[in-house]
Amino acid sequence: MEESSASGGGRGRNKRFWTKEEDKVLVEALSELAVDPHCRCEAGFRNEYMTRLEEDIGKALPGCGLKATPHIDSRLKTLSTKFRAIAQMLSTSGFAWDDERKMISVDRAANDEFCKSHPNCKNLYGVAFPHFHELMNIYGKDYATGKPAEGFVEAVNNLQKDAPAQVRLDSSDDDDDDGCDGSDMNAHLSTMANVMARTDDREQRADEREQKMVEKSEQVLEELLSLNLEGVTPSQIFQVANILTAQPNKLMIFSKCPDALKGSYVKSLLGGSGDGEA
């Protein structure tokens, strides 16, 4: 169900509740501007990008009444606060991203314990954030090569100096927060540094494990073929190779076994029930 807008006096006088459709259109418009050289610059977005966002959203949602200030500016700050908080959580062991439900996946107790020392990450457990990947593409472009561009290191070093706001559960925003586009972008990029660095590291370790497994399989197969075992068919050689690479204890015995006995050990793996038990 779509949420209504609201306004009042004092703090939150320009408060507005955004609908899911409005959020979707906002992020889509921002994604288009992120690849437009006329709107993007090294420090983030050029000054006129808020006006472009207002125009693009107005075309997509005629009559919505969303203005660059205070509505769009305030909503981007709220979305970026949630994005930074999620990125910070994903850079921590035990946290993962559930792409089907579009939310953080973690044990509730671990989440609560983490939020005690990271109050800016409260109110995100079990809450969907469907725009995380889009915002990652927008704010993480310089990490496409896996190497931070000049200026990222400084942003990362300044990460702990910032005091991020606590995440709110609702979809409302107000215009009481001040900030410049360049500093906001650096804050986004600094959190992305942690996430992307950890992601690259995990992917590198996975690639290394896969490469070692390939090399080990090749070595085992070559050695088995070199034995020229009488009465053992090629399919049985492959069967033994699978057993040895899947069961490290049997591979260790095979490796330590004298060459004169390796043939007997291979045949023992093929004997009995055929389940690989020696």
ZAZA-730923 format. One record per residue (C-alpha): chain; x, y, z. Coordinates in nm, 4 decimals. Example, Ala and Ser with C-alpha at 12.3 -4.5 7.8 and 13.67 -1.06 7.14 Angstrom:
2
chain	X	Y	Z
A	1.2300	-0.4500	0.7800
A	1.3670	-0.1060	0.7140
***
This chain:
278
chain	X	Y	Z
A	0.0000	0.0000	0.0000
A	0.1361	0.3404	-0.0947
A	0.2244	0.5854	0.1785
A	0.0866	0.9380	0.1870
A	0.2823	1.2585	0.2162
A	0.2640	1.4733	0.5248
A	0.3827	1.8113	0.6413
A	0.3636	2.0223	0.9509
A	0.5276	2.2995	1.1480
A	0.8647	2.2964	1.3220
A	1.1060	2.0096	1.2762
A	0.9910	1.7897	0.9934
A	0.7793	2.0655	0.8432
A	0.8743	1.9381	0.4960
A	0.8404	1.5734	0.5909
A	0.7140	1.3541	0.3106
A	0.6358	0.9848	0.2940
A	0.7672	0.8323	-0.0262
A	0.5943	0.5516	-0.2115
A	0.7808	0.2485	-0.3437
A	0.7151	0.3658	-0.6987
A	0.8634	0.7090	-0.6243
A	1.1750	0.5497	-0.4738
A	1.2091	0.3259	-0.7784
A	1.1841	0.6179	-1.0198
A	1.4308	0.8238	-0.8136
A	1.6965	0.5502	-0.8142
A	1.6443	0.4820	-1.1852
A	1.6858	0.8507	-1.2657
A	1.9982	0.8723	-1.0490
A	2.1412	0.5641	-1.2220
A	2.1027	0.7331	-1.5598
A	2.2714	1.0513	-1.4401
A	2.5564	0.8474	-1.2912
A	2.6694	0.7474	-1.6420
A	2.6078	1.0900	-1.7933
A	2.9402	1.2788	-1.8218
A	2.7483	1.6067	-1.8179
A	2.6215	1.5306	-1.4655
A	2.9022	1.3201	-1.3159
A	3.2410	1.4533	-1.2057
A	3.5360	1.3312	-0.9990
A	3.3915	1.4776	-0.6787
A	3.0499	1.3187	-0.7353
A	2.7669	1.4875	-0.9215
A	2.7666	1.8354	-1.0705
A	2.5560	2.1040	-0.9056
A	2.2756	2.0881	-1.1600
A	2.2072	1.7178	-1.1121
A	1.9309	1.7814	-0.8561
A	1.7438	1.9915	-1.1106
A	1.7791	1.7095	-1.3650
A	1.6442	1.4612	-1.1123
A	1.3415	1.6814	-1.0452
A	1.2729	1.7100	-1.4170
A	1.3164	1.3384	-1.4880
A	1.0986	1.2321	-1.1941
A	0.8336	1.4852	-1.2946
A	0.8186	1.3355	-1.6432
A	0.7921	0.9797	-1.5096
A	0.5388	1.0684	-1.2397
A	0.3315	1.3659	-1.3573
A	0.1713	1.5549	-1.0715
A	0.3826	1.3929	-0.7987
A	0.4951	1.7336	-0.6743
A	0.8480	1.6173	-0.5849
A	1.0945	1.9064	-0.5766
A	1.4736	1.9008	-0.5714
A	1.4625	2.0818	-0.2376
A	1.3534	1.9652	0.0070
A	1.2064	1.6356	-0.1160
A	1.4645	1.4743	-0.3466
A	1.7692	1.6042	-0.1610
A	1.6335	1.4759	0.1704
A	1.5311	1.1373	0.0288
A	1.8763	1.0783	-0.1202
A	2.0315	1.1445	0.2193
A	1.8008	0.8863	0.3771
A	1.8712	0.6234	0.1092
A	2.2451	0.6850	0.1300
A	2.2365	0.6502	0.5096
A	2.0735	0.3086	0.4774
A	2.3123	0.2136	0.1979
A	2.6191	0.3072	0.4056
A	2.4863	0.1128	0.7036
A	2.4225	-0.2018	0.4972
A	2.7633	-0.1723	0.3299
A	2.9233	-0.1486	0.6737
A	2.7371	-0.4604	0.7892
A	2.8340	-0.6572	0.4782
A	3.2000	-0.5772	0.5437
A	3.1679	-0.7689	0.8729
A	3.2055	-1.1454	0.9098
A	2.8728	-1.3227	0.9580
A	2.6680	-1.0806	0.7504
A	2.5506	-1.1719	0.3999
A	2.3114	-1.0318	0.1416
A	1.9871	-1.2180	0.0669
A	1.9321	-1.1173	-0.2953
A	1.5929	-1.2862	-0.3105
A	1.4479	-1.0920	-0.0174
A	1.6726	-0.7888	-0.0791
A	1.7877	-0.7633	0.2813
A	2.0692	-0.8417	0.5216
A	2.0976	-1.2084	0.6198
A	2.2409	-1.2688	0.9666
A	2.1578	-1.4381	1.2939
A	1.9360	-1.2109	1.5054
A	2.1622	-1.2356	1.8099
A	2.4684	-1.1460	1.6009
A	2.2822	-0.8512	1.4512
A	2.1766	-0.7169	1.7900
A	2.5288	-0.7510	1.9269
A	2.6759	-0.5697	1.6254
A	2.4262	-0.2843	1.6561
A	2.5300	-0.2221	2.0167
A	2.8611	-0.0858	1.8904
A	2.7192	0.0375	1.5586
A	2.3943	0.2197	1.6447
A	2.3774	0.3632	1.2927
A	2.2957	0.0093	1.1712
A	1.9879	-0.0389	1.3882
A	1.6440	-0.1000	1.2367
A	1.7731	-0.2912	0.9332
A	1.7147	-0.6497	1.0519
A	1.4382	-0.8083	0.8456
A	1.3833	-0.4873	0.6481
A	1.4058	-0.5001	0.2679
A	1.6239	-0.2488	0.0826
A	1.5578	-0.3197	-0.2866
A	1.7949	-0.0533	-0.4205
A	2.1246	-0.1739	-0.2725
A	2.2732	-0.3068	-0.5972
A	2.1699	0.0020	-0.7929
A	2.3310	0.2317	-0.5361
A	2.6411	0.0132	-0.5358
A	2.6668	0.0594	-0.9122
A	2.6279	0.4340	-0.8731
A	2.8737	0.4864	-0.5904
A	3.1133	0.2010	-0.6619
A	3.2060	0.2620	-1.0264
A	3.5730	0.3246	-0.9467
A	3.5995	-0.0265	-0.8005
A	3.5112	-0.1987	-1.1275
A	3.8795	-0.2810	-1.1800
A	3.9309	-0.3876	-0.8196
A	4.1753	-0.1014	-0.7659
A	4.0660	0.2128	-0.5802
A	4.1016	0.5320	-0.7743
A	4.3065	0.8207	-0.6376
A	4.1102	0.9869	-0.3586
A	3.9510	0.6640	-0.2333
A	4.2266	0.5878	0.0172
A	4.1814	0.9248	0.1811
A	3.8074	0.8692	0.1955
A	3.8590	0.5292	0.3576
A	4.0938	0.6777	0.6165
A	3.8291	0.9355	0.7028
A	3.5514	0.6768	0.7337
A	3.5718	0.6429	1.1123
A	3.5781	1.0215	1.1568
A	3.2200	1.0532	1.0363
A	2.9282	0.9960	1.2714
A	2.6578	0.8435	1.0492
A	2.2955	0.9023	1.1361
A	2.0841	0.6202	1.2741
A	1.8733	0.4429	1.0140
A	1.5008	0.5163	1.0244
A	1.2373	0.2533	0.9571
A	0.9857	0.4746	0.7750
A	1.0049	0.6177	0.4237
A	0.9833	0.9786	0.5337
A	1.2378	1.2546	0.5130
A	1.2761	1.6161	0.6185
A	1.5057	1.8996	0.5220
A	1.6772	1.9630	0.8554
A	2.0055	1.7972	0.7491
A	2.2726	2.0021	0.5733
A	2.5560	1.8710	0.3539
A	2.7313	1.9121	0.0226
A	2.7217	1.6706	-0.2664
A	3.0999	1.6138	-0.2707
A	3.1304	1.5159	0.0942
A	2.8262	1.2885	0.0689
A	2.9825	1.1096	-0.2279
A	3.3107	1.0576	-0.0415
A	3.1191	0.9040	0.2483
A	2.9423	0.6643	0.0086
A	3.2665	0.5687	-0.1607
A	3.4509	0.5129	0.1643
A	3.2026	0.2489	0.2794
A	3.2136	0.0887	-0.0639
A	3.5903	0.0566	-0.0214
A	3.5403	-0.1833	0.2688
A	3.2689	-0.3860	0.0961
A	3.4435	-0.4193	-0.2382
A	3.7835	-0.4929	-0.0815
A	3.6349	-0.7775	0.1203
A	3.4401	-0.9043	-0.1806
A	3.7532	-0.9021	-0.3966
A	3.9442	-1.0853	-0.1238
A	3.6776	-1.3557	-0.0911
A	3.6630	-1.3993	-0.4685
A	4.0423	-1.4214	-0.4891
A	4.0544	-1.6888	-0.2178
A	3.7783	-1.8838	-0.3930
A	3.9677	-1.8639	-0.7230
A	4.2864	-1.9822	-0.5532
A	4.1070	-2.2786	-0.3945
A	3.9536	-2.3718	-0.7287
A	4.2917	-2.3476	-0.9025
A	4.4555	-2.5678	-0.6380
A	4.1791	-2.8230	-0.6780
A	4.2291	-2.8306	-1.0547
A	4.6064	-2.8737	-1.0158
A	4.5627	-3.1475	-0.7562
A	4.3153	-3.3348	-0.9763
A	4.5527	-3.3162	-1.2724
A	4.8433	-3.4458	-1.0649
A	4.6413	-3.7353	-0.9232
A	4.5096	-3.8339	-1.2664
A	4.8547	-3.8202	-1.4235
A	5.0020	-4.0380	-1.1500
A	4.7193	-4.2925	-1.1736
A	4.7625	-4.3196	-1.5503
A	5.1379	-4.3611	-1.5119
A	5.0856	-4.6709	-1.2968
A	4.9556	-4.8695	-1.5979
A	4.7456	-5.0889	-1.3693
A	4.6538	-5.4208	-1.5216
A	4.2830	-5.4989	-1.5183
A	4.1833	-5.1410	-1.4272
A	3.9709	-4.9634	-1.6890
A	3.9905	-4.5894	-1.7698
A	3.6490	-4.5345	-1.6069
A	3.7801	-4.6952	-1.2899
A	4.0852	-4.4664	-1.3008
A	3.8501	-4.1665	-1.3097
A	3.6496	-4.3175	-1.0240
A	3.9613	-4.3467	-0.8087
A	4.0686	-3.9950	-0.9043
A	3.7336	-3.8654	-0.7809
A	3.7706	-4.0576	-0.4547
A	4.1207	-3.9270	-0.3884
A	4.0450	-3.5615	-0.4645
A	3.7234	-3.5704	-0.2595
A	3.8734	-3.7453	0.0451
A	4.1978	-3.5830	0.1689
A	4.2778	-3.8693	0.4094
A	4.2832	-4.1223	0.1241
A	4.4845	-3.8850	-0.0944
A	4.7413	-3.8543	0.1833
A	4.7702	-4.2336	0.2103
A	4.8085	-4.2618	-0.1664
A	5.0782	-3.9923	-0.1717
A	5.2772	-4.1518	0.1123
A	5.2348	-4.5010	-0.0200
A	5.5482	-4.6612	-0.1828
A	5.5179	-4.6875	-0.5614
A	5.5217	-5.0668	-0.5384
A	5.2077	-5.0611	-0.3242
A	5.0100	-4.7862	-0.4964
A	4.8527	-5.0308	-0.7417
A	4.7235	-5.2442	-0.4565
A	4.5841	-4.9409	-0.2770
A	4.4032	-4.8231	-0.5898
A	4.2443	-5.1640	-0.6364
A	4.1407	-5.1653	-0.2701
A	3.9531	-4.8397	-0.3307
A	3.7674	-5.0065	-0.6159
A	3.6879	-5.3194	-0.4165
A	3.4130	-5.3992	-0.1685
A	3.0995	-5.1890	-0.1960
A	3.2620	-4.9473	-0.4384
A	3.2003	-4.6515	-0.2044
A	3.5692	-4.5769	-0.1787
A	3.6281	-4.7318	0.1646
A	3.9680	-4.8960	0.1927
***
